[in-house]
């Protein structure tokens, strides 16, 4: 593990958790200054040329502290798409429009609607349409605010104006989806870690029947179960990041699919246990536990649900057959 990067990320995100909603401009400025905002992008795109393993460290810290910034969208998705298409990467945060798209375009103009776009109100909007990357002119966008269950921006964008377009490789759509899944798995692993830390602390402080509830066997068992889920999600996300570094994102498809499926599974379990340990206080708006648990609930279905990615894992296992299954799982030749 990159100890220096871990310490830097923890210090940068230490005060990120807040009941505020929307984009954290102060935190983003710090991420830009430290080179964490565009960690994996090449230097000529304003990036730090770091590895996916490094990005996993930063994203886990962001998830643990409920950071209100579009790191996955800027670094792993939109920035990568623009760089691949040879379009200059604009300053500031970026976002990617995927999913339910209704866009008509000529070579230089586009019109239509983009739905549930993360952080659109604060970011330059990028979209992949077929084999073309589109960068929309902010002057031609009208944004209607929306949100997910964690109150993160998921906006509706009406497009009617100029667009910069360039072609990109045939497999860009597949890689874009995998990059989103990898980033989301890392965020979930971090948020799960944050929920567990809060639960352990609370169990040690909350006194009932003359002793901390953390001394009760039932509570200890539940915290141990949550810890195993956190460990599994973190290990899967880290392994997927290392596989992406070794084999490229497309080559790491099995590892990334497994990581997102496992992290999404862990999200529900960890959130459930955390709220059980905290009791009624955990559900109050004033208590910070909700900042990570609502993200766990939202993120487990974003960038592909547990069921969707398990279907990919199962399909790849069947296609590998008896002789190919072990190499597929282990990554051995």
URDA-V338100 format. One record per residue. N is the residue number from 1. RES is the residue in one letter. SS is DSSP state (h for helix, s for strand, l for the rest). PSI is psi in whole degrees, 0 to 359 (999 if undefined). D_FIRST is the distance of its C-alpha to the first C-alpha in whole Angstrom. Layout:
# URDA-V338100
n->(N & N)
res->(RES & RES)
ss->(SS & SS)
psi->(PSI & PSI)
d_first->(D_FIRST & D_FIRST)
This chain:
# URDA-V338100
n->(1 & 2 & 3 & 4 & 5 & 6 & 7 & 8 & 9 & 10 & 11 & 12 & 13 & 14 & 15 & 16 & 17 & 18 & 19 & 20 & 21 & 22 & 23 & 24 & 25 & 26 & 27 & 28 & 29 & 30 & 31 & 32 & 33 & 34 & 35 & 36 & 37 & 38 & 39 & 40 & 41 & 42 & 43 & 44 & 45 & 46 & 47 & 48 & 49 & 50 & 51 & 52 & 53 & 54 & 55 & 56 & 57 & 58 & 59 & 60 & 61 & 62 & 63 & 64 & 65 & 66 & 67 & 68 & 69 & 70 & 71 & 72 & 73 & 74 & 75 & 76 & 77 & 78 & 79 & 80 & 81 & 82 & 83 & 84 & 85 & 86 & 87 & 88 & 89 & 90 & 91 & 92 & 93 & 94 & 95 & 96 & 97 & 98 & 99 & 100 & 101 & 102 & 103 & 104 & 105 & 106 & 107 & 108 & 109 & 110 & 111 & 112 & 113 & 114 & 115 & 116 & 117 & 118 & 119 & 120 & 121 & 122 & 123 & 124 & 125 & 126 & 127 & 128 & 129 & 130 & 131 & 132 & 133 & 134 & 135 & 136 & 137 & 138 & 139 & 140 & 141 & 142 & 143 & 144 & 145 & 146 & 147 & 148 & 149 & 150 & 151 & 152 & 153 & 154 & 155 & 156 & 157 & 158 & 159 & 160 & 161 & 162 & 163 & 164 & 165 & 166 & 167 & 168 & 169 & 170 & 171 & 172 & 173 & 174 & 175 & 176 & 177 & 178 & 179 & 180 & 181 & 182 & 183 & 184 & 185 & 186 & 187 & 188 & 189 & 190 & 191 & 192 & 193 & 194 & 195 & 196 & 197 & 198 & 199 & 200 & 201 & 202 & 203 & 204 & 205 & 206 & 207 & 208 & 209 & 210 & 211 & 212 & 213 & 214 & 215 & 216 & 217 & 218 & 219 & 220 & 221 & 222 & 223 & 224 & 225 & 226 & 227 & 228 & 229 & 230 & 231 & 232 & 233 & 234 & 235 & 236 & 237 & 238 & 239 & 240 & 241 & 242 & 243 & 244 & 245 & 246 & 247 & 248 & 249 & 250 & 251 & 252 & 253 & 254 & 255 & 256 & 257 & 258 & 259 & 260 & 261 & 262 & 263 & 264 & 265 & 266 & 267 & 268 & 269 & 270 & 271 & 272 & 273 & 274 & 275 & 276 & 277 & 278 & 279 & 280 & 281 & 282 & 283 & 284 & 285 & 286 & 287 & 288 & 289 & 290 & 291 & 292 & 293 & 294 & 295 & 296 & 297 & 298 & 299 & 300 & 301 & 302 & 303 & 304 & 305 & 306 & 307 & 308 & 309 & 310 & 311 & 312 & 313 & 314 & 315 & 316 & 317 & 318 & 319 & 320 & 321 & 322 & 323 & 324 & 325 & 326 & 327 & 328 & 329 & 330 & 331 & 332 & 333)
res->(X & X & X & X & X & X & X & X & X & X & X & X & X & X & X & X & X & X & X & X & X & X & X & X & X & X & X & X & X & X & X & X & X & X & X & X & X & X & X & X & X & X & X & X & X & X & X & X & X & X & X & X & X & X & X & X & X & X & X & X & X & X & X & X & X & X & X & X & X & X & X & X & X & X & X & X & X & X & X & X & X & X & X & X & X & X & X & X & X & X & X & X & X & X & X & X & X & X & X & X & X & X & X & X & X & X & X & X & X & X & X & X & X & X & X & X & X & X & X & X & X & X & X & X & X & X & X & X & X & X & X & X & X & X & X & X & X & X & X & X & X & X & X & X & X & X & X & X & X & X & X & X & X & X & X & X & X & X & X & X & X & X & X & X & X & X & X & X & X & X & X & X & X & X & X & X & X & X & X & X & X & X & X & X & X & X & X & X & X & X & X & X & X & X & X & X & X & X & X & X & X & X & X & X & X & X & X & X & X & X & X & X & X & X & X & X & X & X & X & X & X & X & X & X & X & X & X & X & X & X & X & X & X & X & X & X & X & X & X & X & X & X & X & X & X & X & X & X & X & X & X & X & X & X & X & X & X & X & X & X & X & X & X & X & X & X & X & X & X & X & X & X & X & X & X & X & X & X & X & X & X & X & X & X & X & X & X & X & X & X & X & X & X & X & X & X & X & X & X & X & X & X & X & X & X & X & X & X & X & X & X & X & X & X & X & X & X & X & X & X & X & X & X & X & X & X & X & X & X & X & X & X & X)
ss->(l & l & h & h & h & h & h & h & h & h & h & h & h & l & l & l & l & l & l & l & l & l & l & l & h & h & h & h & h & h & h & h & h & h & l & l & l & l & l & l & l & l & h & h & h & l & l & l & l & l & l & h & h & h & h & h & h & h & h & h & h & h & h & h & l & l & l & l & l & l & h & h & h & h & h & h & h & h & h & h & h & h & h & h & h & l & l & l & l & l & l & l & l & s & s & s & s & l & l & l & s & s & s & s & s & l & l & l & s & s & s & s & s & s & s & s & s & s & l & h & h & h & l & s & s & s & s & s & s & l & l & s & s & s & s & s & l & h & h & h & s & s & s & s & l & l & s & l & l & l & l & l & s & s & s & s & s & s & s & s & s & s & s & s & s & s & s & l & l & l & l & h & h & h & h & h & h & h & h & h & h & h & h & h & h & h & h & h & h & h & h & h & h & h & h & h & h & h & h & h & h & h & h & h & h & l & s & s & l & l & s & s & h & h & h & l & h & h & h & h & h & h & h & h & h & h & h & h & h & h & h & h & h & h & h & h & h & h & h & h & h & h & h & h & h & h & h & h & h & h & h & l & h & h & h & h & h & h & h & h & h & h & h & h & h & h & h & h & h & h & h & h & h & h & h & h & h & h & h & h & h & h & h & l & l & l & l & l & h & h & h & h & h & h & h & h & h & h & h & l & l & l & l & l & l & h & h & h & h & h & h & h & h & h & h & h & h & h & h & h & h & h & h & h & h & h & h & h & h & h & l & l & l)
psi->(143 & 95 & 318 & 318 & 321 & 315 & 320 & 313 & 317 & 322 & 322 & 319 & 0 & 321 & 21 & 327 & 128 & 149 & 354 & 157 & 166 & 185 & 134 & 91 & 324 & 315 & 320 & 320 & 321 & 320 & 321 & 316 & 324 & 355 & 12 & 344 & 327 & 55 & 316 & 356 & 155 & 161 & 324 & 355 & 14 & 13 & 176 & 0 & 37 & 175 & 168 & 328 & 322 & 318 & 323 & 321 & 312 & 316 & 322 & 320 & 320 & 318 & 319 & 329 & 14 & 48 & 138 & 66 & 149 & 67 & 312 & 314 & 318 & 310 & 302 & 336 & 283 & 315 & 318 & 317 & 312 & 316 & 317 & 328 & 357 & 19 & 130 & 136 & 120 & 160 & 160 & 179 & 151 & 157 & 164 & 134 & 121 & 176 & 238 & 94 & 139 & 83 & 134 & 141 & 153 & 192 & 325 & 355 & 156 & 152 & 153 & 201 & 135 & 130 & 147 & 52 & 121 & 131 & 24 & 326 & 344 & 2 & 160 & 134 & 127 & 146 & 147 & 118 & 105 & 240 & 20 & 138 & 132 & 130 & 116 & 141 & 123 & 331 & 340 & 14 & 138 & 122 & 128 & 122 & 139 & 176 & 162 & 187 & 339 & 6 & 23 & 144 & 126 & 87 & 159 & 128 & 122 & 126 & 132 & 83 & 192 & 153 & 142 & 127 & 148 & 150 & 156 & 172 & 160 & 330 & 14 & 321 & 318 & 315 & 322 & 316 & 319 & 321 & 319 & 318 & 318 & 312 & 319 & 323 & 320 & 319 & 316 & 315 & 319 & 316 & 322 & 319 & 319 & 320 & 320 & 315 & 318 & 321 & 317 & 317 & 314 & 319 & 331 & 339 & 330 & 116 & 129 & 138 & 33 & 5 & 159 & 143 & 340 & 347 & 348 & 136 & 321 & 319 & 318 & 320 & 318 & 320 & 324 & 320 & 316 & 320 & 323 & 323 & 319 & 316 & 318 & 316 & 316 & 318 & 319 & 317 & 316 & 319 & 321 & 320 & 318 & 322 & 321 & 324 & 321 & 319 & 2 & 161 & 316 & 322 & 341 & 21 & 314 & 315 & 320 & 316 & 317 & 319 & 315 & 320 & 315 & 321 & 319 & 322 & 316 & 326 & 311 & 318 & 313 & 317 & 318 & 311 & 318 & 317 & 327 & 318 & 319 & 339 & 210 & 328 & 330 & 341 & 356 & 148 & 331 & 347 & 134 & 346 & 322 & 336 & 325 & 324 & 323 & 328 & 322 & 315 & 320 & 312 & 337 & 337 & 346 & 147 & 35 & 130 & 172 & 315 & 318 & 314 & 330 & 326 & 320 & 315 & 313 & 318 & 316 & 323 & 317 & 320 & 329 & 329 & 180 & 319 & 333 & 354 & 313 & 313 & 325 & 317 & 318 & 342 & 8 & 150 & 999)
d_first->(0 & 4 & 6 & 9 & 9 & 8 & 11 & 13 & 13 & 14 & 17 & 18 & 18 & 19 & 23 & 23 & 24 & 28 & 31 & 32 & 32 & 31 & 29 & 28 & 29 & 28 & 24 & 24 & 26 & 23 & 20 & 23 & 23 & 19 & 18 & 17 & 20 & 20 & 16 & 17 & 20 & 22 & 23 & 27 & 26 & 24 & 21 & 18 & 17 & 13 & 12 & 12 & 8 & 9 & 12 & 10 & 9 & 12 & 14 & 13 & 14 & 17 & 18 & 17 & 20 & 22 & 22 & 25 & 24 & 24 & 20 & 20 & 24 & 24 & 21 & 20 & 24 & 27 & 25 & 24 & 28 & 30 & 28 & 29 & 32 & 33 & 33 & 32 & 30 & 31 & 30 & 29 & 27 & 28 & 29 & 29 & 33 & 33 & 34 & 38 & 39 & 43 & 43 & 46 & 46 & 47 & 46 & 46 & 46 & 45 & 46 & 45 & 42 & 39 & 38 & 35 & 33 & 30 & 30 & 33 & 35 & 33 & 31 & 33 & 33 & 32 & 34 & 34 & 37 & 38 & 36 & 37 & 34 & 36 & 36 & 38 & 40 & 40 & 43 & 44 & 42 & 43 & 40 & 41 & 39 & 37 & 34 & 32 & 33 & 30 & 32 & 30 & 32 & 33 & 36 & 39 & 40 & 43 & 43 & 46 & 46 & 44 & 41 & 39 & 39 & 37 & 37 & 33 & 33 & 34 & 31 & 30 & 30 & 28 & 25 & 26 & 26 & 23 & 21 & 22 & 22 & 18 & 18 & 20 & 18 & 15 & 17 & 19 & 16 & 15 & 19 & 19 & 17 & 19 & 22 & 21 & 20 & 24 & 25 & 24 & 25 & 29 & 29 & 29 & 31 & 34 & 37 & 39 & 42 & 41 & 38 & 34 & 34 & 30 & 33 & 34 & 33 & 34 & 31 & 29 & 29 & 28 & 25 & 24 & 25 & 23 & 20 & 20 & 20 & 17 & 15 & 17 & 16 & 13 & 12 & 15 & 13 & 10 & 12 & 14 & 12 & 11 & 15 & 16 & 14 & 16 & 19 & 20 & 20 & 24 & 22 & 20 & 23 & 23 & 19 & 19 & 22 & 21 & 18 & 21 & 23 & 21 & 20 & 24 & 25 & 22 & 23 & 27 & 26 & 24 & 27 & 30 & 28 & 27 & 31 & 32 & 31 & 32 & 35 & 37 & 35 & 32 & 35 & 36 & 35 & 35 & 32 & 28 & 27 & 29 & 27 & 24 & 26 & 28 & 25 & 24 & 28 & 28 & 25 & 25 & 28 & 27 & 26 & 28 & 28 & 27 & 30 & 30 & 27 & 28 & 31 & 29 & 27 & 30 & 32 & 30 & 30 & 34 & 34 & 31 & 34 & 34 & 33 & 30 & 29 & 26 & 25 & 24 & 22 & 20 & 20 & 22 & 25)
